[in-house]
Amino acid sequence: MPQDCMQATFNPEPPKEAQAHTLPPQQFYSVEYPGYVAPGSVPIAIHNLGGQSCLDNAFRRIKRYEARDNRVDLKLQPENPFSHPVPGDVTSTNNMVLKVVKRKRKRLDAAESSSAEIIGEYTADIVGTISKTLRFRSLADFQYQPDMSDPLAQLRFSMDKLDAQAINDFTFSKEKEDYTVPDPRVLDPLLVHDTADASNNAVRSNLRLFPPPVFSRQGIPQMYNFKQNPMAIVETSANETTGQEKSRYINRFRWKGWSVTSISISEKEVPTQPSKQVEEMRLSANKRLYEALQKLFDERPIWTKLALINQFSHLDARELSNTKYLIPLVCYNFIDGPWRDALVKFGYDPRTDRTSRFYQRIYFRNVNNPTTRPSVTARAEAKYTDNISFRNDIVDVGSDRRSHIFDGVSCSSETASFQLLDIHDQMLKKMIDSEDQLRDKPNERDGWYQSQHMEGIKVVLRHKFFTLLEDRIATDEQCQTLLDSLPESRHAMHGPTYSRRARKHNKAKGAMPPEEEAAARLKKLLKNDELQL
């Protein structure tokens, strides 16, 4: 490389600093109108936006809690109440308003004086700033135009004009059942299969449907980007008759229910084995606990869950609770009837055995026992304490093992749910063991007992239980007085009343059939009217 080139240096011109300008204090508001606006149609555009006052109120709001009121509706058909507006929102911006001026002058060429070139000069000045802008970026709602000559449409106009006379004179016209009428419009033959229908047989709907205030709440298009669940696999099965293969997606990690098999009191057959999902877990079950459960159900075919859990130690009860499939391996339950929610041995049908009356379940609510959810701290402390107790195995569960028994003297729970076999009170035990008030076939509400006799058992148990909650013991004389005050025909029901399907009202809870409840309410109203007269 030549030496003179190596000594050459490049000296650029020093950069020029940008000139600072002061923004004028004048502020403007901008409207991005979704349409063509000519200078002469500005008043029409403002009218479609609700008027100048509506725009002023929208731009004036500055508080955050008023942001929901910044919406401005653009009504392209302001005189049509059935036309849905286009929603717009006021947003904060930092834009500037420029005033651009173009000046034109002619520059004459010295060589050719006959030709002239038009030269334009542009000047731009900042007039002010735009702090808020009204934008219409949401999707426009669907539009539907009803028949404006319809009386209902005319009523809508009368309501807007507050025409009291027209509203008072309005009457519903008689239904003509003309749901389709000929369409005089000529349709494009390419849109119909038959060219004859394009002009002769064209019809349109005449259902007189009026649009709702809003068709769609979706204001912004969503990119759904649907993808298949990665946990799903394709399963192919063949039809045994036709041999046709059919494929479907299944979730290989889906949760498998291990709940107890449930049936209604109206079903004729009882389950004899667990469900397929539960049967698959038989080999994984704790053999010692499984055999203990089988032995308990051999001794007693029906248990409540509380009574069954009380037969095990605290650690075994915890394992039974955590291992969801152990109990469903040996029993099923009823969803209604006198044995509702009780655990019944597979193959045993209490509706065919009179001795199953001792396993009937009585329960009623305690409205004075509000259930509140403990705080997170309290639950954490209880869990920590329980873990220490289980680890050291120092938990005393002697008193808990009798929580399913009612003796009329002590009460270990504020909710009543007992089997008749677990009621050891002498007065109640005599009523339960009595065979004078039994049915030939069980009833879905009272089981094997007559309605009046079962009602007496419930009344005495309820009185004794709630008296114990008040730290008092009810005497047999008080209970006998209550029994004597019961009407003989109260809730009387005769014969089996199995329903074809499970109904919402459960007669085992003591609820009367709907027709009897309606009759009782009517009698009560008539009695009150007589007292007022």
Secondary structure, 3 states (H helix, E strand, C coil): CCHHHHHCCCCCCCCCCCCCCCCCCCEEEEECCCCCCCHHHHHHHHHHCCCHHHHHHHHHCCCHHHHHHCCEEECCCCCCCCCCCEEEEEEEEEEEEEEEEEEEEEEECCCCCCCEEEEEEEEEEEEEEEEEEEECCCCCCCCCCCCCCCHHHHHHHHHHHCCHHHHHHCCCCCCCCCCEEECCCCCCHHHCCCHHHHCCCCEEECCCCCCCCCCCCCCCCCCCCCCCCCCEEEEEEECCCCCCEEEEEEECCCCCCCCCEEECCCCCCCCCCCCHHHHCCCCCCCHHHHHHHHHHHHHCCEECHHHHHCCCCHHHHHHHHHCCCCHHHCEEEECCCCCECCEEECCCCHHHCHHHHHHCEEEECCCCCCCCCCCHHHHHHHHHHHHHHHHHCCCCCCCHHHCCCECCCCCCCCCEEEEHHHECCHHHHHHHHCCCCEEEEEECCCEEECHHHHHHHHHHHHHHHHHHHCCCCCCHHHHHHHHHCCCCCCCCCCCCCCCCCCCCCCHHHCCCCHHHHHHHHHHHHHHHHHHHC
